[in-house]
Amino acid sequence: MLACYHADPDDALITYAFLRYASPGLRKQKYGTFLATHPWFNPNHERDTQTVTEVHKEIAERKAYELEGEPKEVTLRLSTC
């Protein structure tokens, strides 16, 4: 992704994808400029921010990989190609 960003840093979709994986410091530094340069992207940003907030709220009380309910026996059938 970094190579694509350096090849065309003015492309909005490439920059947006790059910023999603950038370090928090770099993201904070560049995101305001990105949104100012590409104001049409604001609805996407707002939607993504809302989604992240909802997911964080939903999983805030849960522990990762914690079972819900009683464990059940499962048989997985493996096949060879």
PDB file of N, CA, C and O in Angstrom:
ATOM      1  N   MET A   1       0.824  -1.187   0.000  1.00  0.00           N
ATOM      2  CA  MET A   1       0.000   0.000   0.000  1.00  0.00           C
ATOM      3  C   MET A   1       0.869   1.253   0.000  1.00  0.00           C
ATOM      4  O   MET A   1       0.537   2.252  -0.638  1.00  0.00           O
ATOM      5  N   LEU A   2       1.973   1.187   0.716  1.00  0.00           N
ATOM      6  CA  LEU A   2       2.874   2.331   0.785  1.00  0.00           C
ATOM      7  C   LEU A   2       3.420   2.688  -0.594  1.00  0.00           C
ATOM      8  O   LEU A   2       3.537   3.867  -0.929  1.00  0.00           O
ATOM      9  N   ALA A   3       3.752   1.679  -1.391  1.00  0.00           N
ATOM     10  CA  ALA A   3       4.267   1.923  -2.741  1.00  0.00           C
ATOM     11  C   ALA A   3       3.212   2.619  -3.598  1.00  0.00           C
ATOM     12  O   ALA A   3       3.536   3.536  -4.352  1.00  0.00           O
ATOM     13  N   CYS A   4       1.973   2.198  -3.491  1.00  0.00           N
ATOM     14  CA  CYS A   4       0.888   2.826  -4.256  1.00  0.00           C
ATOM     15  C   CYS A   4       0.720   4.281  -3.840  1.00  0.00           C
ATOM     16  O   CYS A   4       0.547   5.163  -4.682  1.00  0.00           O
ATOM     17  N   TYR A   5       0.772   4.525  -2.527  1.00  0.00           N
ATOM     18  CA  TYR A   5       0.620   5.892  -2.020  1.00  0.00           C
ATOM     19  C   TYR A   5       1.738   6.787  -2.545  1.00  0.00           C
ATOM     20  O   TYR A   5       1.490   7.914  -2.973  1.00  0.00           O
ATOM     21  N   HIS A   6       2.965   6.282  -2.509  1.00  0.00           N
ATOM     22  CA  HIS A   6       4.088   7.088  -3.003  1.00  0.00           C
ATOM     23  C   HIS A   6       4.022   7.275  -4.518  1.00  0.00           C
ATOM     24  O   HIS A   6       4.493   8.287  -5.037  1.00  0.00           O
ATOM     25  N   ALA A   7       3.445   6.311  -5.224  1.00  0.00           N
ATOM     26  CA  ALA A   7       3.323   6.433  -6.675  1.00  0.00           C
ATOM     27  C   ALA A   7       2.290   7.498  -7.053  1.00  0.00           C
ATOM     28  O   ALA A   7       2.472   8.213  -8.039  1.00  0.00           O
ATOM     29  N   ASP A   8       1.207   7.607  -6.273  1.00  0.00           N
ATOM     30  CA  ASP A   8       0.158   8.575  -6.585  1.00  0.00           C
ATOM     31  C   ASP A   8      -0.487   9.095  -5.303  1.00  0.00           C
ATOM     32  O   ASP A   8      -1.605   8.697  -4.978  1.00  0.00           O
ATOM     33  N   PRO A   9       0.194   9.977  -4.570  1.00  0.00           N
ATOM     34  CA  PRO A   9      -0.343  10.465  -3.304  1.00  0.00           C
ATOM     35  C   PRO A   9      -1.564  11.366  -3.454  1.00  0.00           C
ATOM     36  O   PRO A   9      -2.204  11.702  -2.457  1.00  0.00           O
ATOM     37  N   ASP A  10      -1.898  11.763  -4.681  1.00  0.00           N
ATOM     38  CA  ASP A  10      -3.064  12.613  -4.902  1.00  0.00           C
ATOM     39  C   ASP A  10      -4.330  11.809  -5.174  1.00  0.00           C
ATOM     40  O   ASP A  10      -5.418  12.380  -5.243  1.00  0.00           O
ATOM     41  N   ASP A  11      -4.206  10.496  -5.327  1.00  0.00           N
ATOM     42  CA  ASP A  11      -5.376   9.655  -5.565  1.00  0.00           C
ATOM     43  C   ASP A  11      -6.111   9.461  -4.244  1.00  0.00           C
ATOM     44  O   ASP A  11      -5.538   8.946  -3.285  1.00  0.00           O
ATOM     45  N   ALA A  12      -7.367   9.867  -4.190  1.00  0.00           N
ATOM     46  CA  ALA A  12      -8.135   9.846  -2.940  1.00  0.00           C
ATOM     47  C   ALA A  12      -8.326   8.433  -2.400  1.00  0.00           C
ATOM     48  O   ALA A  12      -8.169   8.210  -1.199  1.00  0.00           O
ATOM     49  N   LEU A  13      -8.656   7.492  -3.247  1.00  0.00           N
ATOM     50  CA  LEU A  13      -8.916   6.131  -2.768  1.00  0.00           C
ATOM     51  C   LEU A  13      -7.644   5.458  -2.254  1.00  0.00           C
ATOM     52  O   LEU A  13      -7.674   4.745  -1.251  1.00  0.00           O
ATOM     53  N   ILE A  14      -6.535   5.687  -2.944  1.00  0.00           N
ATOM     54  CA  ILE A  14      -5.257   5.127  -2.490  1.00  0.00           C
ATOM     55  C   ILE A  14      -4.858   5.760  -1.156  1.00  0.00           C
ATOM     56  O   ILE A  14      -4.441   5.062  -0.231  1.00  0.00           O
ATOM     57  N   THR A  15      -4.987   7.072  -1.065  1.00  0.00           N
ATOM     58  CA  THR A  15      -4.621   7.764   0.169  1.00  0.00           C
ATOM     59  C   THR A  15      -5.510   7.320   1.319  1.00  0.00           C
ATOM     60  O   THR A  15      -5.020   7.101   2.427  1.00  0.00           O
ATOM     61  N   TYR A  16      -6.795   7.183   1.079  1.00  0.00           N
ATOM     62  CA  TYR A  16      -7.722   6.750   2.124  1.00  0.00           C
ATOM     63  C   TYR A  16      -7.356   5.353   2.619  1.00  0.00           C
ATOM     64  O   TYR A  16      -7.334   5.107   3.825  1.00  0.00           O
ATOM     65  N   ALA A  17      -7.073   4.447   1.702  1.00  0.00           N
ATOM     66  CA  ALA A  17      -6.673   3.087   2.088  1.00  0.00           C
ATOM     67  C   ALA A  17      -5.351   3.121   2.845  1.00  0.00           C
ATOM     68  O   ALA A  17      -5.191   2.412   3.838  1.00  0.00           O
ATOM     69  N   PHE A  18      -4.411   3.927   2.392  1.00  0.00           N
ATOM     70  CA  PHE A  18      -3.118   4.043   3.063  1.00  0.00           C
ATOM     71  C   PHE A  18      -3.288   4.555   4.494  1.00  0.00           C
ATOM     72  O   PHE A  18      -2.667   4.032   5.419  1.00  0.00           O
ATOM     73  N   LEU A  19      -4.121   5.565   4.675  1.00  0.00           N
ATOM     74  CA  LEU A  19      -4.305   6.153   6.000  1.00  0.00           C
ATOM     75  C   LEU A  19      -4.981   5.191   6.979  1.00  0.00           C
ATOM     76  O   LEU A  19      -4.779   5.297   8.189  1.00  0.00           O
ATOM     77  N   ARG A  20      -5.764   4.273   6.473  1.00  0.00           N
ATOM     78  CA  ARG A  20      -6.421   3.303   7.364  1.00  0.00           C
ATOM     79  C   ARG A  20      -5.398   2.385   8.020  1.00  0.00           C
ATOM     80  O   ARG A  20      -5.648   1.862   9.106  1.00  0.00           O
ATOM     81  N   TYR A  21      -4.253   2.183   7.380  1.00  0.00           N
ATOM     82  CA  TYR A  21      -3.219   1.292   7.912  1.00  0.00           C
ATOM     83  C   TYR A  21      -2.000   2.047   8.442  1.00  0.00           C
ATOM     84  O   TYR A  21      -1.051   1.430   8.927  1.00  0.00           O
ATOM     85  N   ALA A  22      -2.023   3.363   8.353  1.00  0.00           N
ATOM     86  CA  ALA A  22      -0.897   4.171   8.827  1.00  0.00           C
ATOM     87  C   ALA A  22      -0.886   4.220  10.351  1.00  0.00           C
ATOM     88  O   ALA A  22      -1.891   3.924  10.998  1.00  0.00           O
ATOM     89  N   SER A  23       0.241   4.590  10.908  1.00  0.00           N
ATOM     90  CA  SER A  23       0.345   4.725  12.362  1.00  0.00           C
ATOM     91  C   SER A  23      -0.604   5.841  12.818  1.00  0.00           C
ATOM     92  O   SER A  23      -0.906   6.750  12.045  1.00  0.00           O
ATOM     93  N   PRO A  24      -1.070   5.775  14.062  1.00  0.00           N
ATOM     94  CA  PRO A  24      -1.994   6.806  14.538  1.00  0.00           C
ATOM     95  C   PRO A  24      -1.435   8.222  14.412  1.00  0.00           C
ATOM     96  O   PRO A  24      -2.181   9.147  14.090  1.00  0.00           O
ATOM     97  N   GLY A  25      -0.148   8.408  14.658  1.00  0.00           N
ATOM     98  CA  GLY A  25       0.448   9.739  14.539  1.00  0.00           C
ATOM     99  C   GLY A  25       0.416  10.256  13.113  1.00  0.00           C
ATOM    100  O   GLY A  25       0.059  11.408  12.870  1.00  0.00           O
ATOM    101  N   LEU A  26       0.791   9.398  12.168  1.00  0.00           N
ATOM    102  CA  LEU A  26       0.775   9.793  10.760  1.00  0.00           C
ATOM    103  C   LEU A  26      -0.656  10.023  10.281  1.00  0.00           C
ATOM    104  O   LEU A  26      -0.920  10.964   9.533  1.00  0.00           O
ATOM    105  N   ARG A  27      -1.568   9.172  10.709  1.00  0.00           N
ATOM    106  CA  ARG A  27      -2.973   9.318  10.324  1.00  0.00           C
ATOM    107  C   ARG A  27      -3.511  10.653  10.812  1.00  0.00           C
ATOM    108  O   ARG A  27      -4.174  11.371  10.063  1.00  0.00           O
ATOM    109  N   LYS A  28      -3.227  10.989  12.070  1.00  0.00           N
ATOM    110  CA  LYS A  28      -3.700  12.256  12.634  1.00  0.00           C
ATOM    111  C   LYS A  28      -3.099  13.445  11.886  1.00  0.00           C
ATOM    112  O   LYS A  28      -3.770  14.451  11.656  1.00  0.00           O
ATOM    113  N   GLN A  29      -1.847  13.318  11.516  1.00  0.00           N
ATOM    114  CA  GLN A  29      -1.150  14.383  10.808  1.00  0.00           C
ATOM    115  C   GLN A  29      -1.736  14.614   9.416  1.00  0.00           C
ATOM    116  O   GLN A  29      -1.867  15.765   8.997  1.00  0.00           O
ATOM    117  N   LYS A  30      -2.085  13.576   8.702  1.00  0.00           N
ATOM    118  CA  LYS A  30      -2.476  13.699   7.292  1.00  0.00           C
ATOM    119  C   LYS A  30      -3.993  13.704   7.064  1.00  0.00           C
ATOM    120  O   LYS A  30      -4.444  14.148   6.007  1.00  0.00           O
ATOM    121  N   TYR A  31      -4.788  13.227   8.021  1.00  0.00           N
ATOM    122  CA  TYR A  31      -6.214  13.047   7.767  1.00  0.00           C
ATOM    123  C   TYR A  31      -6.952  14.363   7.548  1.00  0.00           C
ATOM    124  O   TYR A  31      -7.816  14.453   6.675  1.00  0.00           O
ATOM    125  N   GLY A  32      -6.618  15.376   8.331  1.00  0.00           N
ATOM    126  CA  GLY A  32      -7.285  16.667   8.159  1.00  0.00           C
ATOM    127  C   GLY A  32      -7.042  17.252   6.786  1.00  0.00           C
ATOM    128  O   GLY A  32      -7.966  17.758   6.148  1.00  0.00           O
ATOM    129  N   THR A  33      -5.802  17.188   6.326  1.00  0.00           N
ATOM    130  CA  THR A  33      -5.457  17.674   4.990  1.00  0.00           C
ATOM    131  C   THR A  33      -6.180  16.868   3.929  1.00  0.00           C
ATOM    132  O   THR A  33      -6.674  17.423   2.947  1.00  0.00           O
ATOM    133  N   PHE A  34      -6.242  15.555   4.126  1.00  0.00           N
ATOM    134  CA  PHE A  34      -6.919  14.693   3.158  1.00  0.00           C
ATOM    135  C   PHE A  34      -8.389  15.080   3.028  1.00  0.00           C
ATOM    136  O   PHE A  34      -8.896  15.233   1.917  1.00  0.00           O
ATOM    137  N   LEU A  35      -9.079  15.240   4.171  1.00  0.00           N
ATOM    138  CA  LEU A  35     -10.501  15.586   4.124  1.00  0.00           C
ATOM    139  C   LEU A  35     -10.720  16.982   3.559  1.00  0.00           C
ATOM    140  O   LEU A  35     -11.728  17.223   2.895  1.00  0.00           O
ATOM    141  N   ALA A  36      -9.793  17.912   3.810  1.00  0.00           N
ATOM    142  CA  ALA A  36      -9.913  19.262   3.244  1.00  0.00           C
ATOM    143  C   ALA A  36      -9.713  19.236   1.731  1.00  0.00           C
ATOM    144  O   ALA A  36     -10.371  19.981   1.004  1.00  0.00           O
ATOM    145  N   THR A  37      -8.812  18.384   1.257  1.00  0.00           N
ATOM    146  CA  THR A  37      -8.529  18.275  -0.168  1.00  0.00           C
ATOM    147  C   THR A  37      -9.630  17.535  -0.911  1.00  0.00           C
ATOM    148  O   THR A  37      -9.907  17.821  -2.075  1.00  0.00           O
ATOM    149  N   HIS A  38     -10.259  16.578  -0.228  1.00  0.00           N
ATOM    150  CA  HIS A  38     -11.305  15.751  -0.850  1.00  0.00           C
ATOM    151  C   HIS A  38     -12.591  15.826  -0.018  1.00  0.00           C
ATOM    152  O   HIS A  38     -12.959  14.850   0.635  1.00  0.00           O
ATOM    153  N   PRO A  39     -13.279  16.982  -0.035  1.00  0.00           N
ATOM    154  CA  PRO A  39     -14.468  17.135   0.814  1.00  0.00           C
ATOM    155  C   PRO A  39     -15.602  16.162   0.464  1.00  0.00           C
ATOM    156  O   PRO A  39     -16.437  15.852   1.314  1.00  0.00           O
ATOM    157  N   TRP A  40     -15.631  15.688  -0.762  1.00  0.00           N
ATOM    158  CA  TRP A  40     -16.659  14.726  -1.163  1.00  0.00           C
ATOM    159  C   TRP A  40     -16.507  13.410  -0.416  1.00  0.00           C
ATOM    160  O   TRP A  40     -17.424  12.589  -0.424  1.00  0.00           O
ATOM    161  N   PHE A  41     -15.345  13.190   0.239  1.00  0.00           N
ATOM    162  CA  PHE A  41     -15.098  11.940   0.955  1.00  0.00           C
ATOM    163  C   PHE A  41     -15.620  11.979   2.388  1.00  0.00           C
ATOM    164  O   PHE A  41     -15.626  10.954   3.070  1.00  0.00           O
ATOM    165  N   ASN A  42     -16.059  13.151   2.851  1.00  0.00           N
ATOM    166  CA  ASN A  42     -16.535  13.286   4.227  1.00  0.00           C
ATOM    167  C   ASN A  42     -17.644  12.303   4.599  1.00  0.00           C
ATOM    168  O   ASN A  42     -17.579  11.722   5.683  1.00  0.00           O
ATOM    169  N   PRO A  43     -18.662  12.086   3.755  1.00  0.00           N
ATOM    170  CA  PRO A  43     -19.695  11.111   4.140  1.00  0.00           C
ATOM    171  C   PRO A  43     -19.118   9.712   4.391  1.00  0.00           C
ATOM    172  O   PRO A  43     -19.567   9.018   5.303  1.00  0.00           O
ATOM    173  N   ASN A  44     -18.135   9.293   3.597  1.00  0.00           N
ATOM    174  CA  ASN A  44     -17.498   7.987   3.820  1.00  0.00           C
ATOM    175  C   ASN A  44     -16.786   7.970   5.167  1.00  0.00           C
ATOM    176  O   ASN A  44     -16.885   7.000   5.919  1.00  0.00           O
ATOM    177  N   HIS A  45     -16.075   9.039   5.462  1.00  0.00           N
ATOM    178  CA  HIS A  45     -15.350   9.137   6.725  1.00  0.00           C
ATOM    179  C   HIS A  45     -16.325   9.092   7.907  1.00  0.00           C
ATOM    180  O   HIS A  45     -16.092   8.381   8.884  1.00  0.00           O
ATOM    181  N   GLU A  46     -17.404   9.847   7.809  1.00  0.00           N
ATOM    182  CA  GLU A  46     -18.396   9.875   8.891  1.00  0.00           C
ATOM    183  C   GLU A  46     -19.035   8.501   9.075  1.00  0.00           C
ATOM    184  O   GLU A  46     -19.255   8.068  10.206  1.00  0.00           O
ATOM    185  N   ARG A  47     -19.332   7.819   7.982  1.00  0.00           N
ATOM    186  CA  ARG A  47     -19.914   6.473   8.067  1.00  0.00           C
ATOM    187  C   ARG A  47     -18.942   5.502   8.725  1.00  0.00           C
ATOM    188  O   ARG A  47     -19.331   4.715   9.587  1.00  0.00           O
ATOM    189  N   ASP A  48     -17.679   5.560   8.319  1.00  0.00           N
ATOM    190  CA  ASP A  48     -16.672   4.677   8.907  1.00  0.00           C
ATOM    191  C   ASP A  48     -16.475   4.960  10.392  1.00  0.00           C
ATOM    192  O   ASP A  48     -16.349   4.036  11.195  1.00  0.00           O
ATOM    193  N   THR A  49     -16.448   6.230  10.749  1.00  0.00           N
ATOM    194  CA  THR A  49     -16.286   6.605  12.153  1.00  0.00           C
ATOM    195  C   THR A  49     -17.469   6.098  12.981  1.00  0.00           C
ATOM    196  O   THR A  49     -17.284   5.592  14.088  1.00  0.00           O
ATOM    197  N   GLN A  50     -18.669   6.232  12.447  1.00  0.00           N
ATOM    198  CA  GLN A  50     -19.862   5.756  13.148  1.00  0.00           C
ATOM    199  C   GLN A  50     -19.812   4.234  13.309  1.00  0.00           C
ATOM    200  O   GLN A  50     -20.146   3.710  14.372  1.00  0.00           O
ATOM    201  N   THR A  51     -19.402   3.535  12.269  1.00  0.00           N
ATOM    202  CA  THR A  51     -19.308   2.075  12.330  1.00  0.00           C
ATOM    203  C   THR A  51     -18.301   1.639  13.384  1.00  0.00           C
ATOM    204  O   THR A  51     -18.581   0.742  14.179  1.00  0.00           O
ATOM    205  N   VAL A  52     -17.138   2.265  13.395  1.00  0.00           N
ATOM    206  CA  VAL A  52     -16.105   1.925  14.386  1.00  0.00           C
ATOM    207  C   VAL A  52     -16.620   2.179  15.797  1.00  0.00           C
ATOM    208  O   VAL A  52     -16.401   1.367  16.696  1.00  0.00           O
ATOM    209  N   THR A  53     -17.299   3.298  15.992  1.00  0.00           N
ATOM    210  CA  THR A  53     -17.853   3.622  17.305  1.00  0.00           C
ATOM    211  C   THR A  53     -18.870   2.576  17.737  1.00  0.00           C
ATOM    212  O   THR A  53     -18.859   2.144  18.890  1.00  0.00           O
ATOM    213  N   GLU A  54     -19.747   2.163  16.830  1.00  0.00           N
ATOM    214  CA  GLU A  54     -20.756   1.157  17.157  1.00  0.00           C
ATOM    215  C   GLU A  54     -20.119  -0.194  17.484  1.00  0.00           C
ATOM    216  O   GLU A  54     -20.559  -0.881  18.406  1.00  0.00           O
ATOM    217  N   VAL A  55     -19.099  -0.571  16.742  1.00  0.00           N
ATOM    218  CA  VAL A  55     -18.420  -1.843  17.000  1.00  0.00           C
ATOM    219  C   VAL A  55     -17.731  -1.799  18.357  1.00  0.00           C
ATOM    220  O   VAL A  55     -17.820  -2.754  19.129  1.00  0.00           O
ATOM    221  N   HIS A  56     -17.053  -0.714  18.652  1.00  0.00           N
ATOM    222  CA  HIS A  56     -16.378  -0.587  19.945  1.00  0.00           C
ATOM    223  C   HIS A  56     -17.381  -0.647  21.089  1.00  0.00           C
ATOM    224  O   HIS A  56     -17.116  -1.263  22.122  1.00  0.00           O
ATOM    225  N   LYS A  57     -18.532  -0.007  20.903  1.00  0.00           N
ATOM    226  CA  LYS A  57     -19.568  -0.019  21.926  1.00  0.00           C
ATOM    227  C   LYS A  57     -20.109  -1.441  22.116  1.00  0.00           C
ATOM    228  O   LYS A  57     -20.349  -1.873  23.243  1.00  0.00           O
ATOM    229  N   GLU A  58     -20.295  -2.154  21.020  1.00  0.00           N
ATOM    230  CA  GLU A  58     -20.843  -3.514  21.057  1.00  0.00           C
ATOM    231  C   GLU A  58     -19.897  -4.491  21.751  1.00  0.00           C
ATOM    232  O   GLU A  58     -20.349  -5.360  22.497  1.00  0.00           O
ATOM    233  N   ILE A  59     -18.603  -4.362  21.518  1.00  0.00           N
ATOM    234  CA  ILE A  59     -17.661  -5.341  22.064  1.00  0.00           C
ATOM    235  C   ILE A  59     -16.953  -4.851  23.329  1.00  0.00           C
ATOM    236  O   ILE A  59     -16.076  -5.541  23.849  1.00  0.00           O
ATOM    237  N   ALA A  60     -17.315  -3.690  23.820  1.00  0.00           N
ATOM    238  CA  ALA A  60     -16.618  -3.099  24.963  1.00  0.00           C
ATOM    239  C   ALA A  60     -16.629  -4.007  26.187  1.00  0.00           C
ATOM    240  O   ALA A  60     -15.633  -4.079  26.907  1.00  0.00           O
ATOM    241  N   GLU A  61     -17.724  -4.692  26.430  1.00  0.00           N
ATOM    242  CA  GLU A  61     -17.857  -5.518  27.624  1.00  0.00           C
ATOM    243  C   GLU A  61     -17.388  -6.957  27.408  1.00  0.00           C
ATOM    244  O   GLU A  61     -17.282  -7.722  28.367  1.00  0.00           O
ATOM    245  N   ARG A  62     -17.113  -7.324  26.184  1.00  0.00           N
ATOM    246  CA  ARG A  62     -16.763  -8.717  25.876  1.00  0.00           C
ATOM    247  C   ARG A  62     -15.257  -8.922  25.870  1.00  0.00           C
ATOM    248  O   ARG A  62     -14.476  -7.997  25.647  1.00  0.00           O
ATOM    249  N   LYS A  63     -14.886 -10.160  26.122  1.00  0.00           N
ATOM    250  CA  LYS A  63     -13.492 -10.550  25.982  1.00  0.00           C
ATOM    251  C   LYS A  63     -13.362 -11.293  24.663  1.00  0.00           C
ATOM    252  O   LYS A  63     -14.270 -12.015  24.250  1.00  0.00           O
ATOM    253  N   ALA A  64     -12.242 -11.110  24.020  1.00  0.00           N
ATOM    254  CA  ALA A  64     -12.019 -11.762  22.727  1.00  0.00           C
ATOM    255  C   ALA A  64     -12.086 -13.276  22.893  1.00  0.00           C
ATOM    256  O   ALA A  64     -11.506 -13.825  23.830  1.00  0.00           O
ATOM    257  N   TYR A  65     -12.774 -13.936  22.011  1.00  0.00           N
ATOM    258  CA  TYR A  65     -12.871 -15.397  21.948  1.00  0.00           C
ATOM    259  C   TYR A  65     -13.548 -16.006  23.172  1.00  0.00           C
ATOM    260  O   TYR A  65     -13.295 -17.164  23.505  1.00  0.00           O
ATOM    261  N   GLU A  66     -14.383 -15.261  23.826  1.00  0.00           N
ATOM    262  CA  GLU A  66     -15.136 -15.799  24.945  1.00  0.00           C
ATOM    263  C   GLU A  66     -16.393 -16.480  24.409  1.00  0.00           C
ATOM    264  O   GLU A  66     -17.126 -15.904  23.605  1.00  0.00           O
ATOM    265  N   LEU A  67     -16.631 -17.701  24.858  1.00  0.00           N
ATOM    266  CA  LEU A  67     -17.790 -18.444  24.382  1.00  0.00           C
ATOM    267  C   LEU A  67     -19.080 -17.834  24.900  1.00  0.00           C
ATOM    268  O   LEU A  67     -19.137 -17.333  26.023  1.00  0.00           O
ATOM    269  N   GLU A  68     -20.103 -17.882  24.080  1.00  0.00           N
ATOM    270  CA  GLU A  68     -21.441 -17.506  24.502  1.00  0.00           C
ATOM    271  C   GLU A  68     -22.240 -18.782  24.612  1.00  0.00           C
ATOM    272  O   GLU A  68     -22.415 -19.484  23.615  1.00  0.00           O
ATOM    273  N   GLY A  69     -22.722 -19.098  25.772  1.00  0.00           N
ATOM    274  CA  GLY A  69     -23.495 -20.318  25.968  1.00  0.00           C
ATOM    275  C   GLY A  69     -22.588 -21.497  26.281  1.00  0.00           C
ATOM    276  O   GLY A  69     -21.381 -21.352  26.473  1.00  0.00           O
ATOM    277  N   GLU A  70     -23.210 -22.666  26.325  1.00  0.00           N
ATOM    278  CA  GLU A  70     -22.488 -23.899  26.654  1.00  0.00           C
ATOM    279  C   GLU A  70     -21.697 -24.398  25.438  1.00  0.00           C
ATOM    280  O   GLU A  70     -22.151 -24.250  24.304  1.00  0.00           O
ATOM    281  N   PRO A  71     -20.519 -24.986  25.668  1.00  0.00           N
ATOM    282  CA  PRO A  71     -19.760 -25.573  24.564  1.00  0.00           C
ATOM    283  C   PRO A  71     -20.509 -26.766  23.969  1.00  0.00           C
ATOM    284  O   PRO A  71     -21.192 -27.493  24.690  1.00  0.00           O
ATOM    285  N   LYS A  72     -20.384 -26.965  22.678  1.00  0.00           N
ATOM    286  CA  LYS A  72     -21.020 -28.086  21.985  1.00  0.00           C
ATOM    287  C   LYS A  72     -19.964 -28.861  21.223  1.00  0.00           C
ATOM    288  O   LYS A  72     -18.962 -28.303  20.774  1.00  0.00           O
ATOM    289  N   GLU A  73     -20.202 -30.149  21.084  1.00  0.00           N
ATOM    290  CA  GLU A  73     -19.302 -30.972  20.297  1.00  0.00           C
ATOM    291  C   GLU A  73     -19.570 -30.728  18.818  1.00  0.00           C
ATOM    292  O   GLU A  73     -20.720 -30.630  18.390  1.00  0.00           O
ATOM    293  N   VAL A  74     -18.497 -30.633  18.047  1.00  0.00           N
ATOM    294  CA  VAL A  74     -18.612 -30.376  16.616  1.00  0.00           C
ATOM    295  C   VAL A  74     -17.698 -31.338  15.881  1.00  0.00           C
ATOM    296  O   VAL A  74     -16.575 -31.593  16.317  1.00  0.00           O
ATOM    297  N   THR A  75     -18.178 -31.872  14.767  1.00  0.00           N
ATOM    298  CA  THR A  75     -17.356 -32.732  13.921  1.00  0.00           C
ATOM    299  C   THR A  75     -17.046 -31.970  12.641  1.00  0.00           C
ATOM    300  O   THR A  75     -17.949 -31.518  11.936  1.00  0.00           O
ATOM    301  N   LEU A  76     -15.766 -31.837  12.355  1.00  0.00           N
ATOM    302  CA  LEU A  76     -15.334 -31.189  11.124  1.00  0.00           C
ATOM    303  C   LEU A  76     -14.830 -32.253  10.173  1.00  0.00           C
ATOM    304  O   LEU A  76     -13.936 -33.025  10.521  1.00  0.00           O
ATOM    305  N   ARG A  77     -15.380 -32.302   9.001  1.00  0.00           N
ATOM    306  CA  ARG A  77     -14.969 -33.274   8.010  1.00  0.00           C
ATOM    307  C   ARG A  77     -13.891 -32.648   7.127  1.00  0.00           C
ATOM    308  O   ARG A  77     -14.115 -31.620   6.488  1.00  0.00           O
ATOM    309  N   LEU A  78     -12.741 -33.273   7.102  1.00  0.00           N
ATOM    310  CA  LEU A  78     -11.636 -32.775   6.297  1.00  0.00           C
ATOM    311  C   LEU A  78     -11.564 -33.575   5.008  1.00  0.00           C
ATOM    312  O   LEU A  78     -11.825 -34.778   4.991  1.00  0.00           O
ATOM    313  N   SER A  79     -11.218 -32.913   3.964  1.00  0.00           N
ATOM    314  CA  SER A  79     -11.076 -33.616   2.687  1.00  0.00           C
ATOM    315  C   SER A  79      -9.750 -33.210   2.051  1.00  0.00           C
ATOM    316  O   SER A  79      -9.201 -32.148   2.345  1.00  0.00           O
ATOM    317  N   THR A  80      -9.257 -34.066   1.186  1.00  0.00           N
ATOM    318  CA  THR A  80      -8.040 -33.757   0.454  1.00  0.00           C
ATOM    319  C   THR A  80      -8.401 -33.403  -0.963  1.00  0.00           C
ATOM    320  O   THR A  80      -9.413 -33.859  -1.494  1.00  0.00           O
ATOM    321  N   CYS A  81      -7.591 -32.610  -1.556  1.00  0.00           N
ATOM    322  CA  CYS A  81      -7.857 -32.170  -2.931  1.00  0.00           C
ATOM    323  C   CYS A  81      -7.253 -33.127  -3.938  1.00  0.00           C
ATOM    324  O   CYS A  81      -7.378 -32.915  -5.144  1.00  0.00           O
TER     325      CYS A  81
END
